[in-house]
Structure formats: structure tokens, C-alpha cells
Amino acid sequence: MPVFPSSHSVDRLYYGLGMSIAHAEMGNKLVDFAATEVHPPLASATRKMGRAWHSYSDLDQAQAISDCVILGDTLGYQGMNARSAKVFLLFDICFATTLMAF
């Protein structure tokens, strides 16, 4: 299947993975900070907040991938339709020109 410029440009628009990685890093830093905290309730709260950030990053990554796949598939499908229409129109013009020659 050929790669169409419109569906290929979706990869450049995709920034969700970067945000997901940043959220996961923030969650990891909070969990690591909770390991060094001496006050147990504060350590527990920080650890839970880190896990929440990590869960948020997983959801953000799944959402971004889903959006990218939906948009890329739609643009690829429309690109195939446009190519088929172009081939048909070129064939139709060539056939009409051949008939006019006779």
C-alpha cells in the first residue's frame, strides 16, 4: 500500500507520545521521592500521586495512539479513493479520445 503525504504527515502532528513520556517521568520521580520521605503519611500520599500520574500517562498514550490511528487510516482511505478516481478519469479521457479518433 503506498504512503500518501496526508497520512504520513500525521506522524509529525503527533505529540501525545511526548506528553505521555513526560507524565510517566513525573510519576516515576514522585514515587522515587516517596521512597526517601521520612514522614509516612506524606510518603504514602506522594507515592499514590506518583501512581496516579503514571496511570494518567498510560491513558494519555492510549488516547494519542487511537487518535493518530483513526486520523491516519481515514486520510489513507481517502487518498486511495482519490487515486482510484484519478486513474478512472484518466482512463475515461483516453478512451473518449480514442473514440473520437475513429
N, C-alpha and C positions, 0 to 999 in steps of 0.2 A: 504494500500500500504506500503510495507516495506521501511525502510530508508536505503539507500545504503551509505557506507562510503564516496564515492566520492561526492555525492550530499550533504552529511552532512558537509563535510569539507569546503564547500563554505562559510558557515557562519563564519568560522574562518578567511577566507581570506578577508572578507567584512570589509572594513574600511571607506567606503564612508559615512556612517551614522555619524561617529565621526567627520569627516570633516564638514559635513553639520551642525551639532550642534555647532561646533566652529565658523563657518561663521555666523550662526544666533546670537550667543552670541556677536560677534564683531559688527553686525548690531544693536543689542539692546543697546550696550554700546555707539555707535556713536549717536544714537537717544537720549539716556539719556543725553549725553554730550551736545547735541544741545539745550536741554531744559535749561541748565544752562549758555549757552553762551550769553554774553551781546551784542555782535556785530551782528545785524540782518542778514546781508548778509552771515557772516561766520556761523551763526546758521542754516540758510537755506541750505547752501552747505553741512554742516555736517549732517543734517537731511536727505537730499537727498542721500548722500553717505551711510548712515545707511540703508536706504530703499533698495538701490542697493545691499548692502551686504546681506540683508535679502532675496531679490529676487534670488540672486546667490545661497544662501543656499537651497532654495526651488528647484531650478533646479538641484543642485548637489545631493540632496536627491532623487529626481525622477530618475536621471540617475543611481545612485548607486543601487537603488532598481530594476530598469529594468535590469541592468547587472546581478545582483545576481539571479533574477528570470529566465532569459534566460539561464544562465550557469547551474543553479541548475536543471531546467527542462530537459535540454539536457543530463546532466550526469545521472539523474534519469531514463530517457528513455533508454539510452544506457545500464544502469545497468539492467533494466528489460529484454532487448534483450539478454544480456549475460546470465542472469539466465535462460531464456527460452532455449537458445542454450545448456546450461549445462544439463538441465533436458532432452532435446531431445537426447543428446549424451549418457547420462547415460541409458536412456530407450533403445536406439539402441544397446548399448553394452550388456545389459541384455537380449534383445530379440535375438541377434545373439548367445549369449552363450547358451540360451535355445534351439535354433535350432540345435546347434552343439551337444547338449547332446542326441538328438534323432537320 
